[in-house]
């Protein structure tokens, strides 16, 4: 499953049909999102085709909302909920999924180039137009529409979006508005919701009427993130300053990184997946059980009191086995002053290279300040 065609991999919590959250391993491919039971297990739990789908985050449903939750809406209007370890990880997944959806539904054009219509009052790139359209207060009005017994959420009609463009004096005539939305359709940022057999991606012709449309990637937060206009699946956006302020009120220290990592149990030699959150001021590493509720407290490691190093012999296992050596390259060891080891394992060496410098940097800063 994890071959050269995978665009992104990692653990996510998945909202199951029995209304419980379950940790699964996900692989994002060029046309679909594949869910398996565990890392390196070939048994497929679910496959989500992304042609005609849309991705939305953050989630406004109070029962399902958490800092790491996002959802994928299928062409038929079904909603699939997923939870990453934190906001940054969530944005990375939404970024990557949105890029795949646009690549399937739109043509290969540069979103940063000005929209080529002289009838517009001002030259603006696609990112600026989408940012205004998705503004939570002044943007295009989104609603739920029932067609043929199916409910389609976060949609708008063709006439409604043109009305919005005219009201804000972005275009002079309705024909100009149709041309602008036609460009967004062509780029894959907007898609028609086909009532007969689901959303089929970019429509060939925009209709200034009652046809339903939706954004391929919708940001319901107070501030837009970069993944709505980028196609680089690895350049996840940073946390918004407003979100940081609210988060700091709940827990001390700005969140630098959060991921689902494997942690070796202290006695038995097996592993369990935990949610790991790294904060600064004061530097600390919190790990906890993988639960939907992020407010549950976990165990805390004071980073200033530990040495961070790459695993050489795992403190517990010494082996000359080639496979074991490869696995050791994905491990990080935190060793406190009493000699106790906290051993974490990343999904790959790239993720280890993201974590290791942050941990070592905080350890050095703490040592310097003392």
FINUTI-190612 format. One record per residue (C-alpha): residue in one letter; residue number from 1; z, y, x. Coordinates in nm, 2 decimals, m for minus. Each point is the difference from the previous one (the first is absolute). Example, Ala and Ser with C-alpha at 12.3 -4.5 7.8 and 13.67 -1.06 7.14 Angstrom:
+------+-----+--------+--------+--------+
| code | pos |      w |      v |      u |
+------+-----+--------+--------+--------+
|    A |   1 |   0.78 |  m0.45 |   1.23 |
|    S |   2 |  m0.07 |   0.34 |   0.14 |
+------+-----+--------+--------+--------+
% end
This chain:
+------+-----+--------+--------+--------+
| code | pos |      w |      v |      u |
+------+-----+--------+--------+--------+
|    X |   1 |   0.00 |   0.00 |   0.00 |
|    X |   2 |   0.08 |   0.24 |   0.28 |
|    X |   3 |  m0.33 |   0.03 |   0.18 |
|    X |   4 |  m0.20 |   0.29 |   0.13 |
|    X |   5 |  m0.09 |   0.12 |  m0.35 |
|    X |   6 |   0.36 |   0.09 |  m0.10 |
|    X |   7 |   0.05 |   0.37 |  m0.03 |
|    X |   8 |   0.38 |   0.00 |  m0.04 |
|    X |   9 |   0.27 |  m0.26 |  m0.02 |
|    X |  10 |   0.37 |  m0.01 |  m0.08 |
|    X |  11 |   0.29 |  m0.09 |  m0.23 |
|    X |  12 |   0.03 |   0.17 |  m0.34 |
|    X |  13 |   0.22 |  m0.06 |  m0.30 |
|    X |  14 |  m0.22 |  m0.11 |  m0.30 |
|    X |  15 |   0.10 |   0.05 |  m0.36 |
|    X |  16 |  m0.04 |  m0.35 |  m0.14 |
|    X |  17 |  m0.10 |  m0.09 |  m0.36 |
|    X |  18 |   0.37 |  m0.11 |  m0.06 |
|    X |  19 |   0.10 |   0.36 |   0.07 |
|    X |  20 |   0.16 |  m0.07 |   0.33 |
|    X |  21 |  m0.09 |   0.13 |   0.34 |
|    X |  22 |  m0.11 |  m0.26 |   0.26 |
|    X |  23 |  m0.07 |   0.05 |   0.37 |
|    X |  24 |  m0.36 |  m0.11 |   0.08 |
|    X |  25 |  m0.24 |   0.03 |   0.30 |
|    X |  26 |  m0.31 |   0.21 |  m0.07 |
|    X |  27 |  m0.33 |   0.02 |   0.17 |
|    X |  28 |  m0.24 |   0.29 |  m0.08 |
|    X |  29 |  m0.37 |  m0.10 |   0.03 |
|    X |  30 |  m0.32 |   0.20 |  m0.05 |
|    X |  31 |  m0.02 |  m0.08 |  m0.37 |
|    X |  32 |   0.34 |  m0.14 |  m0.11 |
|    X |  33 |   0.37 |  m0.02 |   0.06 |
|    X |  34 |   0.12 |  m0.36 |   0.06 |
|    X |  35 |   0.36 |  m0.10 |  m0.06 |
|    X |  36 |   0.15 |  m0.31 |   0.16 |
|    X |  37 |   0.35 |  m0.16 |   0.00 |
|    X |  38 |   0.09 |   0.08 |   0.36 |
|    X |  39 |  m0.14 |   0.11 |   0.33 |
|    X |  40 |  m0.24 |  m0.26 |   0.15 |
|    X |  41 |   0.00 |  m0.20 |  m0.33 |
|    X |  42 |  m0.34 |  m0.06 |  m0.14 |
|    X |  43 |   0.11 |  m0.06 |  m0.36 |
|    X |  44 |  m0.13 |   0.29 |  m0.20 |
|    X |  45 |   0.22 |   0.13 |  m0.28 |
|    X |  46 |  m0.24 |   0.27 |  m0.13 |
|    X |  47 |  m0.32 |   0.18 |   0.08 |
|    X |  48 |  m0.06 |   0.35 |  m0.13 |
|    X |  49 |  m0.36 |   0.11 |   0.00 |
|    X |  50 |  m0.02 |   0.37 |   0.08 |
|    X |  51 |  m0.34 |   0.08 |  m0.14 |
|    X |  52 |   0.06 |   0.25 |  m0.27 |
|    X |  53 |   0.38 |   0.01 |   0.05 |
|    X |  54 |   0.21 |   0.30 |   0.07 |
|    X |  55 |   0.33 |   0.06 |   0.20 |
|    X |  56 |   0.28 |   0.23 |  m0.12 |
|    X |  57 |   0.31 |   0.12 |   0.18 |
|    X |  58 |   0.28 |   0.09 |  m0.03 |
|    X |  59 |   0.09 |  m0.17 |  m0.33 |
|    X |  60 |   0.14 |   0.21 |  m0.28 |
|    X |  61 |   0.15 |  m0.30 |  m0.20 |
|    X |  62 |   0.38 |   0.04 |   0.05 |
|    X |  63 |   0.06 |  m0.38 |  m0.03 |
|    X |  64 |  m0.25 |  m0.08 |   0.27 |
|    X |  65 |   0.01 |   0.31 |   0.22 |
|    X |  66 |   0.14 |  m0.01 |   0.35 |
|    X |  67 |  m0.09 |   0.17 |   0.33 |
|    X |  68 |  m0.25 |  m0.27 |   0.10 |
|    X |  69 |  m0.17 |  m0.09 |  m0.33 |
|    X |  70 |  m0.37 |   0.03 |  m0.08 |
|    X |  71 |  m0.22 |  m0.16 |  m0.26 |
|    X |  72 |  m0.36 |  m0.13 |  m0.02 |
|    X |  73 |  m0.17 |   0.03 |  m0.34 |
|    X |  74 |  m0.27 |  m0.26 |  m0.06 |
|    X |  75 |  m0.33 |   0.07 |  m0.18 |
|    X |  76 |   0.15 |  m0.14 |  m0.32 |
|    X |  77 |   0.29 |   0.24 |   0.01 |
|    X |  78 |   0.26 |  m0.25 |   0.13 |
|    X |  79 |   0.27 |   0.15 |   0.23 |
|    X |  80 |   0.11 |  m0.19 |   0.31 |
|    X |  81 |   0.31 |   0.14 |   0.17 |
|    X |  82 |   0.09 |  m0.04 |   0.37 |
|    X |  83 |   0.28 |   0.14 |   0.22 |
|    X |  84 |  m0.02 |   0.07 |   0.37 |
|    X |  85 |   0.31 |   0.05 |   0.22 |
|    X |  86 |  m0.02 |   0.38 |  m0.02 |
|    X |  87 |  m0.21 |   0.31 |  m0.08 |
|    X |  88 |  m0.19 |  m0.01 |   0.33 |
|    X |  89 |  m0.09 |  m0.37 |  m0.04 |
|    X |  90 |  m0.09 |   0.06 |  m0.37 |
|    X |  91 |  m0.23 |   0.28 |   0.09 |
|    X |  92 |  m0.16 |  m0.22 |   0.27 |
|    X |  93 |  m0.08 |  m0.27 |  m0.26 |
|    X |  94 |  m0.12 |   0.25 |  m0.26 |
|    X |  95 |  m0.22 |   0.16 |   0.26 |
|    X |  96 |  m0.16 |  m0.33 |   0.10 |
|    X |  97 |  m0.05 |  m0.13 |  m0.35 |
|    X |  98 |  m0.14 |   0.34 |  m0.12 |
|    X |  99 |  m0.25 |  m0.01 |   0.29 |
|    X | 100 |  m0.12 |  m0.34 |  m0.09 |
|    X | 101 |  m0.04 |   0.10 |  m0.37 |
|    X | 102 |  m0.21 |   0.30 |   0.10 |
|    X | 103 |  m0.21 |  m0.20 |   0.24 |
|    X | 104 |  m0.08 |  m0.24 |  m0.29 |
|    X | 105 |  m0.07 |   0.26 |  m0.26 |
|    X | 106 |  m0.15 |   0.30 |   0.19 |
|    X | 107 |  m0.27 |   0.07 |   0.25 |
|    X | 108 |   0.05 |   0.06 |   0.37 |
|    X | 109 |   0.05 |   0.37 |   0.02 |
|    X | 110 |   0.24 |   0.23 |   0.19 |
|    X | 111 |   0.28 |   0.12 |  m0.23 |
|    X | 112 |   0.07 |   0.29 |   0.23 |
|    X | 113 |  m0.34 |   0.15 |  m0.04 |
|    X | 114 |  m0.03 |   0.29 |  m0.25 |
|    X | 115 |  m0.14 |  m0.10 |  m0.34 |
|    X | 116 |  m0.36 |   0.10 |   0.02 |
|    X | 117 |  m0.04 |   0.21 |  m0.32 |
|    X | 118 |  m0.07 |   0.38 |   0.03 |
|    X | 119 |   0.11 |   0.05 |  m0.36 |
|    X | 120 |   0.37 |  m0.04 |   0.09 |
|    X | 121 |   0.20 |   0.32 |   0.04 |
|    X | 122 |   0.15 |  m0.12 |   0.33 |
|    X | 123 |  m0.09 |  m0.26 |   0.25 |
|    X | 124 |   0.27 |  m0.27 |   0.01 |
|    X | 125 |   0.02 |  m0.35 |   0.15 |
|    X | 126 |   0.07 |  m0.30 |  m0.21 |
|    X | 127 |   0.37 |  m0.02 |   0.11 |
|    X | 128 |   0.07 |   0.35 |  m0.13 |
|    X | 129 |  m0.18 |  m0.07 |  m0.33 |
|    X | 130 |   0.19 |  m0.32 |  m0.05 |
|    X | 131 |   0.33 |   0.17 |   0.09 |
|    X | 132 |  m0.05 |   0.26 |  m0.27 |
|    X | 133 |  m0.11 |  m0.26 |  m0.26 |
|    X | 134 |   0.30 |  m0.22 |   0.07 |
|    X | 135 |   0.26 |   0.28 |   0.01 |
|    X | 136 |   0.29 |  m0.13 |  m0.21 |
|    X | 137 |   0.05 |   0.34 |  m0.17 |
|    X | 138 |  m0.34 |   0.17 |  m0.02 |
|    X | 139 |  m0.24 |  m0.29 |   0.05 |
|    X | 140 |  m0.22 |  m0.19 |  m0.24 |
|    X | 141 |   0.20 |  m0.13 |  m0.30 |
|    X | 142 |   0.04 |  m0.38 |   0.02 |
|    X | 143 |   0.08 |  m0.22 |  m0.29 |
|    X | 144 |  m0.01 |  m0.35 |  m0.15 |
|    X | 145 |  m0.30 |  m0.09 |  m0.20 |
|    X | 146 |  m0.04 |  m0.31 |  m0.23 |
|    X | 147 |  m0.35 |  m0.13 |  m0.02 |
|    X | 148 |  m0.09 |  m0.34 |  m0.16 |
|    X | 149 |   0.37 |  m0.10 |   0.00 |
|    X | 150 |   0.05 |   0.07 |   0.38 |
|    X | 151 |   0.22 |   0.27 |   0.13 |
|    X | 152 |  m0.13 |   0.20 |   0.30 |
|    X | 153 |   0.26 |   0.22 |   0.17 |
|    X | 154 |  m0.04 |   0.31 |   0.21 |
|    X | 155 |  m0.36 |   0.07 |  m0.13 |
|    X | 156 |  m0.19 |   0.31 |  m0.10 |
|    X | 157 |  m0.32 |   0.06 |  m0.20 |
|    X | 158 |  m0.31 |   0.15 |   0.15 |
|    X | 159 |   0.03 |   0.31 |  m0.22 |
|    X | 160 |   0.36 |   0.05 |   0.09 |
|    X | 161 |  m0.06 |   0.01 |   0.38 |
|    X | 162 |  m0.29 |   0.25 |  m0.05 |
|    X | 163 |   0.22 |   0.21 |  m0.22 |
|    X | 164 |   0.26 |   0.01 |   0.28 |
|    X | 165 |  m0.27 |   0.10 |   0.26 |
|    X | 166 |  m0.11 |   0.29 |  m0.23 |
|    X | 167 |   0.35 |   0.11 |  m0.08 |
|    X | 168 |   0.09 |   0.04 |   0.37 |
|    X | 169 |  m0.33 |   0.17 |   0.07 |
|    X | 170 |  m0.10 |  m0.26 |   0.25 |
|    X | 171 |  m0.35 |  m0.02 |  m0.15 |
|    X | 172 |  m0.21 |   0.24 |  m0.20 |
|    X | 173 |  m0.17 |  m0.23 |  m0.25 |
|    X | 174 |   0.08 |  m0.34 |  m0.14 |
|    X | 175 |  m0.32 |  m0.13 |   0.17 |
|    X | 176 |   0.16 |   0.09 |   0.33 |
|    X | 177 |   0.31 |  m0.18 |  m0.09 |
|    X | 178 |  m0.19 |  m0.32 |  m0.09 |
|    X | 179 |  m0.18 |   0.03 |   0.34 |
|    X | 180 |   0.34 |   0.02 |   0.18 |
|    X | 181 |   0.15 |  m0.30 |  m0.17 |
|    X | 182 |  m0.32 |  m0.19 |   0.06 |
|    X | 183 |   0.05 |   0.06 |   0.37 |
|    X | 184 |   0.36 |  m0.13 |  m0.03 |
|    X | 185 |  m0.14 |  m0.31 |  m0.18 |
|    X | 186 |  m0.25 |  m0.05 |   0.28 |
|    X | 187 |   0.27 |   0.02 |   0.26 |
|    X | 188 |   0.21 |  m0.25 |  m0.19 |
|    X | 189 |   0.30 |   0.24 |  m0.05 |
|    X | 190 |  m0.05 |  m0.01 |  m0.38 |
|    X | 191 |  m0.12 |  m0.30 |  m0.20 |
|    X | 192 |  m0.11 |  m0.06 |  m0.36 |
|    X | 193 |   0.22 |  m0.22 |  m0.21 |
|    X | 194 |  m0.24 |  m0.24 |  m0.18 |
|    X | 195 |   0.15 |  m0.10 |  m0.33 |
|    X | 196 |  m0.21 |  m0.31 |  m0.03 |
|    X | 197 |   0.09 |  m0.19 |   0.31 |
|    X | 198 |   0.23 |   0.22 |   0.21 |
|    X | 199 |  m0.06 |   0.27 |   0.26 |
|    X | 200 |  m0.31 |  m0.07 |   0.19 |
|    X | 201 |   0.05 |   0.26 |   0.27 |
|    X | 202 |  m0.22 |   0.30 |   0.05 |
|    X | 203 |  m0.22 |   0.07 |  m0.30 |
|    X | 204 |  m0.37 |   0.09 |   0.05 |
|    X | 205 |   0.03 |   0.30 |  m0.23 |
|    X | 206 |   0.30 |   0.22 |  m0.09 |
|    X | 207 |   0.03 |   0.08 |  m0.37 |
|    X | 208 |   0.16 |   0.33 |  m0.12 |
|    X | 209 |   0.13 |  m0.17 |  m0.32 |
|    X | 210 |   0.25 |  m0.26 |  m0.11 |
|    X | 211 |  m0.06 |  m0.26 |   0.28 |
|    X | 212 |   0.32 |  m0.09 |   0.19 |
|    X | 213 |   0.04 |   0.06 |   0.37 |
|    X | 214 |   0.29 |  m0.05 |   0.25 |
|    X | 215 |   0.07 |   0.07 |   0.36 |
|    X | 216 |  m0.05 |  m0.29 |   0.24 |
|    X | 217 |   0.32 |   0.11 |   0.19 |
|    X | 218 |   0.25 |   0.21 |  m0.20 |
|    X | 219 |   0.29 |   0.18 |   0.15 |
|    X | 220 |   0.27 |   0.07 |  m0.26 |
|    X | 221 |   0.23 |   0.17 |   0.25 |
|    X | 222 |   0.06 |   0.37 |   0.06 |
|    X | 223 |  m0.22 |   0.01 |   0.31 |
|    X | 224 |  m0.33 |  m0.17 |   0.09 |
|    X | 225 |  m0.01 |  m0.26 |   0.29 |
|    X | 226 |  m0.28 |  m0.06 |   0.24 |
|    X | 227 |  m0.11 |  m0.34 |  m0.13 |
|    X | 228 |  m0.18 |   0.15 |  m0.30 |
|    X | 229 |  m0.28 |   0.14 |   0.22 |
|    X | 230 |   0.01 |  m0.22 |   0.31 |
|    X | 231 |  m0.16 |  m0.34 |   0.07 |
|    X | 232 |   0.21 |  m0.09 |   0.30 |
|    X | 233 |   0.24 |  m0.27 |  m0.12 |
|    X | 234 |   0.23 |   0.04 |   0.30 |
|    X | 235 |   0.07 |   0.37 |  m0.02 |
|    X | 236 |   0.28 |   0.00 |  m0.25 |
|    X | 237 |   0.13 |   0.34 |  m0.11 |
|    X | 238 |   0.34 |   0.15 |   0.09 |
|    X | 239 |   0.27 |   0.05 |  m0.25 |
|    X | 240 |   0.00 |   0.32 |  m0.20 |
|    X | 241 |   0.26 |   0.26 |   0.10 |
|    X | 242 |   0.12 |   0.02 |  m0.36 |
|    X | 243 |   0.04 |  m0.38 |  m0.02 |
|    X | 244 |   0.19 |   0.01 |   0.33 |
|    X | 245 |   0.24 |   0.26 |  m0.13 |
|    X | 246 |   0.08 |  m0.21 |  m0.31 |
|    X | 247 |   0.04 |  m0.32 |   0.20 |
|    X | 248 |   0.24 |   0.17 |   0.25 |
|    X | 249 |   0.23 |   0.08 |  m0.29 |
|    X | 250 |   0.03 |  m0.37 |  m0.08 |
|    X | 251 |   0.04 |  m0.14 |   0.35 |
|    X | 252 |   0.07 |   0.16 |   0.33 |
|    X | 253 |  m0.28 |   0.04 |   0.25 |
|    X | 254 |  m0.38 |   0.04 |  m0.04 |
|    X | 255 |  m0.18 |  m0.32 |  m0.04 |
|    X | 256 |  m0.22 |  m0.06 |   0.30 |
|    X | 257 |  m0.14 |  m0.35 |  m0.10 |
|    X | 258 |   0.06 |  m0.27 |  m0.25 |
|    X | 259 |  m0.15 |  m0.35 |  m0.01 |
|    X | 260 |   0.06 |  m0.35 |  m0.11 |
|    X | 261 |   0.09 |  m0.20 |   0.32 |
|    X | 262 |   0.13 |  m0.35 |   0.07 |
|    X | 263 |   0.35 |  m0.02 |   0.13 |
|    X | 264 |   0.15 |  m0.31 |   0.17 |
|    X | 265 |   0.32 |  m0.12 |  m0.16 |
|    X | 266 |   0.30 |   0.00 |   0.23 |
|    X | 267 |   0.08 |  m0.37 |  m0.02 |
|    X | 268 |  m0.30 |  m0.19 |  m0.13 |
|    X | 269 |  m0.33 |   0.03 |   0.18 |
|    X | 270 |  m0.21 |   0.09 |  m0.31 |
|    X | 271 |  m0.11 |   0.35 |  m0.10 |
|    X | 272 |   0.03 |   0.21 |  m0.31 |
|    X | 273 |  m0.20 |   0.31 |  m0.11 |
|    X | 274 |   0.21 |   0.32 |  m0.02 |
|    X | 275 |  m0.08 |   0.36 |  m0.07 |
|    X | 276 |   0.05 |   0.21 |   0.31 |
|    X | 277 |   0.04 |   0.37 |   0.00 |
|    X | 278 |   0.03 |   0.22 |   0.31 |
|    X | 279 |   0.16 |   0.34 |  m0.02 |
|    X | 280 |   0.08 |   0.28 |   0.23 |
|    X | 281 |   0.29 |   0.26 |   0.01 |
|    X | 282 |   0.20 |  m0.22 |   0.03 |
|    X | 283 |  m0.23 |  m0.27 |   0.15 |
|    X | 284 |   0.06 |  m0.32 |  m0.20 |
|    X | 285 |  m0.18 |  m0.32 |  m0.10 |
|    X | 286 |   0.08 |  m0.14 |  m0.35 |
|    X | 287 |  m0.11 |  m0.34 |  m0.11 |
|    X | 288 |   0.06 |  m0.15 |  m0.34 |
|    X | 289 |  m0.12 |  m0.27 |  m0.24 |
|    X | 290 |  m0.34 |   0.05 |  m0.15 |
|    X | 291 |   0.08 |   0.14 |  m0.34 |
|    X | 292 |  m0.19 |   0.24 |  m0.24 |
|    X | 293 |   0.30 |   0.23 |  m0.01 |
|    X | 294 |   0.00 |   0.20 |   0.32 |
|    X | 295 |   0.34 |   0.15 |  m0.07 |
|    X | 296 |   0.18 |  m0.33 |   0.10 |
|    X | 297 |   0.18 |   0.05 |   0.33 |
|    X | 298 |  m0.09 |  m0.22 |   0.29 |
|    X | 299 |   0.15 |  m0.07 |   0.34 |
|    X | 300 |  m0.01 |   0.29 |   0.25 |
|    X | 301 |  m0.07 |  m0.01 |   0.38 |
|    X | 302 |   0.08 |   0.31 |   0.19 |
|    X | 303 |  m0.30 |   0.04 |   0.23 |
|    X | 304 |   0.20 |   0.20 |   0.25 |
|    X | 305 |   0.22 |  m0.30 |   0.06 |
|    X | 306 |  m0.28 |  m0.25 |   0.08 |
|    X | 307 |  m0.27 |  m0.08 |   0.26 |
|    X | 308 |  m0.34 |  m0.06 |  m0.14 |
|    X | 309 |  m0.23 |  m0.24 |   0.18 |
|    X | 310 |  m0.29 |  m0.24 |  m0.05 |
|    X | 311 |   0.10 |  m0.36 |  m0.05 |
|    X | 312 |  m0.04 |  m0.22 |   0.31 |
|    X | 313 |   0.19 |  m0.31 |  m0.09 |
|    X | 314 |   0.12 |   0.10 |  m0.35 |
|    X | 315 |   0.36 |  m0.03 |   0.12 |
|    X | 316 |   0.01 |  m0.32 |  m0.20 |
|    X | 317 |  m0.32 |  m0.19 |   0.08 |
|    X | 318 |  m0.15 |  m0.07 |   0.33 |
|    X | 319 |  m0.34 |  m0.17 |  m0.01 |
|    X | 320 |  m0.31 |  m0.04 |   0.21 |
|    X | 321 |  m0.21 |  m0.07 |  m0.31 |
|    X | 322 |  m0.30 |   0.23 |  m0.02 |
|    X | 323 |   0.04 |   0.06 |  m0.37 |
|    X | 324 |   0.36 |   0.09 |   0.05 |
|    X | 325 |  m0.09 |   0.24 |   0.28 |
|    X | 326 |  m0.25 |   0.17 |  m0.24 |
|    X | 327 |   0.27 |   0.04 |  m0.26 |
|    X | 328 |   0.24 |   0.15 |   0.25 |
|    X | 329 |  m0.24 |   0.28 |   0.06 |
|    X | 330 |   0.06 |   0.11 |  m0.36 |
|    X | 331 |   0.38 |   0.02 |   0.03 |
|    X | 332 |   0.24 |   0.29 |   0.07 |
|    X | 333 |   0.35 |  m0.06 |   0.12 |
|    X | 334 |   0.29 |   0.25 |  m0.06 |
|    X | 335 |   0.30 |  m0.08 |   0.22 |
|    X | 336 |   0.33 |   0.18 |  m0.06 |
|    X | 337 |   0.26 |   0.07 |   0.27 |
|    X | 338 |   0.18 |  m0.33 |  m0.09 |
|    X | 339 |  m0.31 |  m0.20 |   0.07 |
|    X | 340 |  m0.09 |  m0.08 |  m0.36 |
|    X | 341 |  m0.37 |  m0.03 |  m0.07 |
|    X | 342 |  m0.18 |   0.12 |  m0.31 |
|    X | 343 |  m0.35 |  m0.16 |   0.01 |
|    X | 344 |  m0.28 |   0.13 |  m0.22 |
|    X | 345 |  m0.36 |  m0.13 |  m0.02 |
|    X | 346 |  m0.30 |   0.21 |  m0.09 |
|    X | 347 |  m0.31 |  m0.13 |  m0.17 |
|    X | 348 |  m0.21 |   0.06 |   0.31 |
|    X | 349 |   0.01 |   0.17 |   0.34 |
|    X | 350 |  m0.14 |   0.33 |  m0.14 |
|    X | 351 |   0.29 |   0.04 |  m0.24 |
|    X | 352 |   0.24 |  m0.08 |   0.29 |
|    X | 353 |  m0.16 |   0.28 |   0.20 |
|    X | 354 |   0.07 |   0.23 |  m0.29 |
|    X | 355 |   0.37 |  m0.09 |  m0.02 |
|    X | 356 |   0.09 |  m0.04 |   0.37 |
|    X | 357 |  m0.07 |   0.35 |   0.13 |
|    X | 358 |   0.19 |   0.16 |  m0.30 |
|    X | 359 |   0.31 |  m0.22 |   0.06 |
|    X | 360 |   0.00 |   0.06 |   0.38 |
|    X | 361 |  m0.05 |   0.37 |  m0.05 |
|    X | 362 |   0.30 |   0.03 |  m0.23 |
|    X | 363 |   0.21 |  m0.20 |   0.24 |
|    X | 364 |  m0.09 |   0.23 |   0.29 |
|    X | 365 |   0.06 |   0.31 |  m0.21 |
|    X | 366 |   0.35 |  m0.13 |  m0.10 |
|    X | 367 |   0.08 |  m0.09 |   0.36 |
|    X | 368 |  m0.11 |   0.35 |   0.13 |
|    X | 369 |   0.21 |   0.18 |  m0.26 |
|    X | 370 |   0.32 |  m0.18 |   0.09 |
+------+-----+--------+--------+--------+
% end
